[in-house]
């Protein structure tokens, strides 16, 4: 009886995974009621792991159902949990660039109280010798509060780019369908070796609570509508971004708050069409959660770099009560 129930659950999990693999290539505007399926794919991965353990204990060949799915989707597994060992500290890093991205929640902590910007955010990042920093949701503070002697800012926008290198050009992409106006900014910075274009983005928010109890109270249909709307706006945002990246005369780095996970259409489109790779996959460890979401590790803040880049490290700073996001830092070599 138990085996029969588990086998039925296994079939459902396999069909759900196959559907994800197929839909990951289809734009959200063409997915109808299936918009938002990628948000739940990490749960399917966990389910496949549990099912595999169950069949292994029973020494049942039906373990192949989940194992084949996990093997076919090994890249998806790596996006969920990374197993990279810690790199040696004595690696020659003469030409490395240290990148960071952080959604600062308008410089208010979780209790909605503003904290000292210089002493907290920039004090920490300066001690870590960050070369390029992307901040999202920073519009509530004037840029004069920042240490201009250490960083060159690109533009006045909700998504700011700071660089210890010289910024030779900057601008932003307009996405008229989004309420996050000017939230894809870019800056061309002259690094130690060459010029690189940095994109800092904050894709459309869903405008709902991260508290599961509140989500349950709002109801499935109401949350589903917000998810579908958000996914379709993300599609327009990422299409504009990809077009802009393909016209760039320089190698590109994309960082920021995607408001979606590594199984989303926008993440996969950037990876596939812009020849980028995820620094977490290359140099991270564990789940790499970047968003303080109850009960489940959620990674929605990314640093994507050219496939030719060498990733030396990737880490998430679990700073409680600074924001609902955590700073993400990666050291790379172009």
C-alpha positions as CSV (number, residue, x, y, z in Angstrom):
1,X,0.0,0.0,0.0
2,X,2.8,2.5,1.0
3,X,4.8,1.6,-2.0
4,X,1.8,2.2,-4.2
5,X,1.2,5.7,-2.8
6,X,4.9,6.5,-3.1
7,X,5.1,5.3,-6.6
8,X,2.1,7.4,-7.6
9,X,3.8,10.4,-6.0
10,X,7.0,9.6,-7.9
11,X,5.1,9.6,-11.2
12,X,3.6,13.0,-10.4
13,X,7.1,14.4,-9.5
14,X,8.6,13.0,-12.7
15,X,5.8,14.5,-14.9
16,X,6.2,17.9,-13.0
17,X,9.9,17.9,-13.7
18,X,9.5,17.0,-17.4
19,X,7.0,19.9,-17.6
20,X,9.5,22.3,-16.1
21,X,12.3,21.2,-18.5
22,X,10.0,21.9,-21.5
23,X,8.5,25.1,-20.2
24,X,11.9,26.6,-19.2
25,X,12.3,27.4,-22.9
26,X,8.9,29.0,-23.4
27,X,8.4,32.7,-22.6
28,X,6.0,33.4,-19.6
29,X,3.6,35.2,-21.9
30,X,3.0,31.9,-23.8
31,X,2.6,29.7,-20.7
32,X,-1.0,30.6,-19.7
33,X,-1.9,29.0,-16.4
34,X,1.6,27.5,-15.9
35,X,3.2,30.9,-15.1
36,X,5.1,30.5,-11.8
37,X,5.9,26.8,-12.2
38,X,9.6,27.5,-11.8
39,X,9.1,28.8,-8.3
40,X,8.2,25.4,-7.1
41,X,10.9,23.4,-8.9
42,X,13.3,23.4,-5.9
43,X,10.5,21.6,-4.0
44,X,10.4,18.9,-6.7
45,X,14.2,18.5,-6.4
46,X,13.9,17.9,-2.6
47,X,11.0,15.5,-3.3
48,X,13.1,13.5,-5.8
49,X,15.9,13.2,-3.2
50,X,13.5,11.9,-0.6
51,X,11.9,9.5,-3.0
52,X,15.4,8.2,-4.1
53,X,16.2,7.5,-0.4
54,X,13.0,5.7,0.1
55,X,13.5,3.4,-2.9
56,X,17.2,2.9,-1.9
57,X,16.1,1.7,1.5
58,X,13.6,-0.7,-0.1
59,X,16.2,-1.8,-2.6
60,X,13.6,-1.2,-5.3
61,X,14.6,-0.5,-8.9
62,X,12.0,2.3,-9.1
63,X,14.7,4.5,-7.7
64,X,15.7,5.0,-11.3
65,X,12.6,7.2,-11.8
66,X,14.0,10.0,-9.7
67,X,17.7,9.3,-10.3
68,X,17.3,9.7,-14.1
69,X,15.4,13.0,-13.5
70,X,18.2,14.2,-11.2
71,X,20.9,13.1,-13.6
72,X,19.2,14.8,-16.6
73,X,18.8,17.9,-14.5
74,X,22.2,17.9,-12.9
75,X,22.7,21.6,-13.8
76,X,19.4,22.4,-12.0
77,X,20.7,20.5,-8.9
78,X,23.9,22.6,-8.9
79,X,21.8,25.8,-9.0
80,X,20.0,24.6,-5.9
81,X,22.9,23.4,-3.8
82,X,26.6,23.8,-4.6
83,X,29.4,21.5,-3.4
84,X,32.5,23.5,-4.3
85,X,35.3,23.1,-1.8
86,X,36.9,26.2,-0.3
87,X,39.6,27.7,-2.4
88,X,43.1,28.1,-1.2
89,X,43.9,31.6,0.2
90,X,47.4,31.7,-1.4
91,X,46.0,31.9,-5.0
92,X,47.6,34.6,-7.0
93,X,44.9,37.3,-7.4
94,X,46.7,40.2,-9.0
95,X,44.1,40.6,-11.7
96,X,41.0,39.7,-9.7
97,X,37.8,41.8,-9.4
98,X,35.7,41.6,-6.2
99,X,32.0,42.1,-7.0
100,X,29.1,42.6,-4.6
101,X,25.3,43.0,-4.9
102,X,23.0,44.0,-2.1
103,X,19.3,45.0,-1.9
104,X,19.4,47.4,1.0
105,X,15.6,47.8,1.4
106,X,15.9,51.6,1.3
107,X,18.5,51.4,4.0
108,X,15.9,50.3,6.6
109,X,16.3,47.2,8.6
110,X,13.6,44.6,9.1
111,X,12.0,46.7,11.8
112,X,11.8,49.6,9.3
113,X,14.4,51.7,11.2
114,X,17.1,53.4,9.2
115,X,20.6,52.5,10.2
116,X,23.9,54.3,9.6
117,X,24.8,53.8,6.0
118,X,28.5,54.6,6.1
119,X,29.2,52.7,9.3
120,X,27.3,49.6,8.2
121,X,27.0,49.0,4.5
122,X,30.1,50.9,3.2
123,X,32.1,50.3,6.3
124,X,31.8,46.5,5.8
125,X,32.2,46.5,2.1
126,X,35.3,48.8,2.3
127,X,36.9,46.4,4.8
128,X,36.2,43.6,2.3
129,X,37.9,45.6,-0.5
130,X,35.0,45.5,-2.9
131,X,35.8,46.8,-6.4
132,X,32.3,46.9,-7.9
133,X,29.1,47.2,-5.9
134,X,25.5,47.1,-7.1
135,X,22.9,48.4,-4.7
136,X,19.2,48.0,-5.2
137,X,16.3,49.9,-3.5
138,X,18.6,52.7,-2.5
139,X,16.5,55.6,-3.7
140,X,15.6,57.0,-0.2
141,X,19.0,58.4,0.4
142,X,20.8,61.1,-1.4
143,X,24.1,60.0,-2.9
144,X,26.0,62.7,-1.0
145,X,26.0,60.4,2.0
146,X,28.3,57.9,0.3
147,X,32.2,58.1,0.5
148,X,32.8,59.5,-3.0
149,X,36.6,59.2,-2.5
150,X,36.3,55.4,-2.5
151,X,33.6,54.9,-5.1
152,X,32.5,56.5,-8.4
153,X,28.7,56.3,-8.7
154,X,27.0,55.8,-12.1
155,X,23.5,57.5,-12.0
156,X,20.8,58.5,-9.6
157,X,18.5,55.6,-9.7
158,X,16.9,53.0,-7.4
159,X,19.7,50.6,-8.6
160,X,23.1,52.2,-8.1
161,X,26.5,51.1,-9.3
162,X,29.7,52.0,-7.4
163,X,33.2,51.2,-8.6
164,X,36.7,51.7,-7.2
165,X,37.7,51.8,-10.9
166,X,37.1,54.7,-13.2
167,X,33.6,54.8,-14.7
168,X,33.8,55.9,-18.4
169,X,30.2,55.6,-19.3
170,X,26.8,54.9,-17.7
171,X,23.1,54.8,-18.3
172,X,19.9,52.9,-17.7
173,X,17.3,50.8,-19.5
174,X,13.7,52.0,-19.5
175,X,11.1,49.3,-19.0
176,X,7.7,51.1,-19.4
177,X,5.7,48.1,-18.2
178,X,7.5,48.0,-14.8
179,X,6.8,50.1,-11.7
180,X,10.6,49.7,-10.9
181,X,11.5,52.5,-13.4
182,X,15.2,52.9,-14.2
183,X,15.9,49.7,-12.3
184,X,18.3,48.2,-14.9
185,X,21.3,50.5,-14.8
186,X,24.7,49.9,-16.4
187,X,28.2,51.3,-16.2
188,X,31.4,50.8,-18.2
189,X,34.3,50.5,-15.9
190,X,38.0,50.5,-16.7
191,X,39.5,47.7,-14.6
192,X,43.1,46.6,-14.1
193,X,43.2,45.0,-17.5
194,X,40.4,46.2,-19.7
195,X,36.9,47.7,-19.8
196,X,33.9,45.7,-18.6
197,X,30.2,46.6,-18.6
198,X,28.4,46.1,-15.3
199,X,24.6,45.8,-15.2
200,X,22.8,46.2,-12.0
201,X,19.1,45.2,-12.0
202,X,16.1,44.9,-9.8
203,X,13.4,43.0,-11.6
204,X,9.7,43.7,-10.9
205,X,8.6,42.8,-7.3
206,X,5.5,40.7,-6.8
207,X,4.2,43.0,-4.1
208,X,3.2,40.2,-1.7
209,X,4.3,39.2,1.8
210,X,7.1,36.7,2.4
211,X,5.3,35.4,5.4
212,X,3.6,32.0,4.5
213,X,0.7,32.7,6.9
214,X,-0.1,36.0,5.1
215,X,0.3,34.3,1.7
216,X,-2.2,31.6,2.8
217,X,-4.6,34.3,4.0
218,X,-4.5,36.1,0.6
219,X,-5.4,32.9,-1.2
220,X,-4.1,30.9,-4.1
221,X,-5.9,32.8,-6.8
222,X,-4.8,36.2,-5.6
223,X,-1.2,35.2,-5.3
224,X,-1.3,33.4,-8.6
225,X,-2.5,36.6,-10.4
226,X,0.4,38.5,-8.9
227,X,2.9,35.8,-9.9
228,X,1.6,35.7,-13.5
229,X,1.8,39.5,-13.8
230,X,5.3,39.6,-12.3
231,X,6.6,36.8,-14.6
232,X,5.3,38.6,-17.7
233,X,6.9,41.9,-16.7
234,X,10.2,40.0,-16.0
235,X,10.0,38.7,-19.6
236,X,9.8,42.2,-21.0
237,X,12.6,43.4,-18.7
238,X,15.0,40.5,-19.5
239,X,14.3,40.8,-23.3
240,X,15.3,44.4,-23.2
241,X,18.4,43.5,-21.1
242,X,19.5,40.7,-23.5
243,X,19.2,43.0,-26.5
244,X,21.3,45.6,-24.8
245,X,23.9,43.1,-23.7
246,X,24.3,41.7,-27.2
247,X,25.1,45.3,-28.5
248,X,27.7,45.8,-25.8
249,X,31.3,46.3,-27.1
250,X,32.6,45.0,-23.8
251,X,32.4,41.8,-21.7
252,X,29.4,42.0,-19.5
253,X,28.7,41.2,-15.8
254,X,25.1,41.1,-14.6
255,X,24.3,41.4,-10.9
256,X,21.2,42.3,-8.8
257,X,17.9,41.2,-7.4
258,X,16.0,39.0,-9.9
259,X,13.0,38.6,-7.7
260,X,13.0,35.0,-9.0
261,X,15.1,31.9,-8.6
262,X,17.6,30.1,-10.8
263,X,14.9,28.2,-12.6
264,X,13.2,31.2,-14.0
265,X,12.9,32.2,-17.6
266,X,14.9,35.3,-17.2
267,X,17.8,33.6,-15.4
268,X,18.0,30.8,-18.1
269,X,17.7,33.3,-21.0
270,X,20.6,35.3,-19.7
271,X,22.7,32.2,-19.1
272,X,21.9,30.7,-22.5
273,X,21.9,33.8,-24.8
274,X,24.5,36.0,-23.2
275,X,27.2,33.3,-22.5
276,X,27.1,33.9,-18.8
277,X,27.6,31.7,-15.8
278,X,26.5,31.9,-12.2
279,X,29.3,32.5,-9.6
280,X,27.4,30.5,-7.0
281,X,27.4,27.4,-9.2
282,X,31.2,27.9,-9.9
283,X,32.4,28.9,-6.5
284,X,29.6,28.7,-3.9
285,X,28.7,26.1,-1.3
286,X,25.5,25.0,0.4
287,X,22.2,26.5,-0.5
288,X,23.5,30.1,-0.9
289,X,20.1,31.6,0.2
290,X,20.1,35.4,-0.3
291,X,16.5,36.2,0.8
292,X,15.1,35.9,4.2
293,X,12.1,33.7,3.3
294,X,10.6,31.6,6.1
295,X,11.1,27.8,6.1
296,X,12.9,27.4,2.7
297,X,16.3,28.6,1.4
298,X,15.7,31.1,-1.4
299,X,18.3,32.4,-3.8
300,X,17.1,35.4,-5.9
301,X,20.2,37.6,-5.9
302,X,22.8,36.8,-8.5
303,X,26.2,37.6,-9.9
304,X,26.5,36.4,-13.5
305,X,29.9,36.7,-15.2
306,X,31.3,35.7,-18.7
307,X,31.8,32.0,-19.2
308,X,35.5,32.7,-19.8
309,X,35.9,34.2,-16.4
310,X,37.5,32.3,-13.5
311,X,35.5,32.4,-10.3
312,X,37.8,32.3,-7.2
313,X,35.0,32.6,-4.6
314,X,31.3,33.2,-3.9
315,X,29.8,33.9,-0.5
316,X,26.7,35.2,1.1
317,X,26.9,37.4,4.2
318,X,24.1,36.4,6.6
319,X,23.6,39.8,8.1
320,X,20.4,39.6,10.2
321,X,18.0,42.6,10.3
322,X,20.0,44.8,7.9
323,X,17.5,44.1,5.1
324,X,15.3,41.2,3.9
325,X,18.2,40.4,1.5
326,X,21.8,39.4,2.2
327,X,24.9,40.8,0.5
328,X,26.4,38.5,-2.1
329,X,30.2,38.8,-2.8
330,X,32.2,37.1,-5.5
331,X,35.8,37.4,-6.6
332,X,36.6,36.7,-10.2
333,X,39.3,37.0,-12.8
334,X,38.4,38.0,-16.4
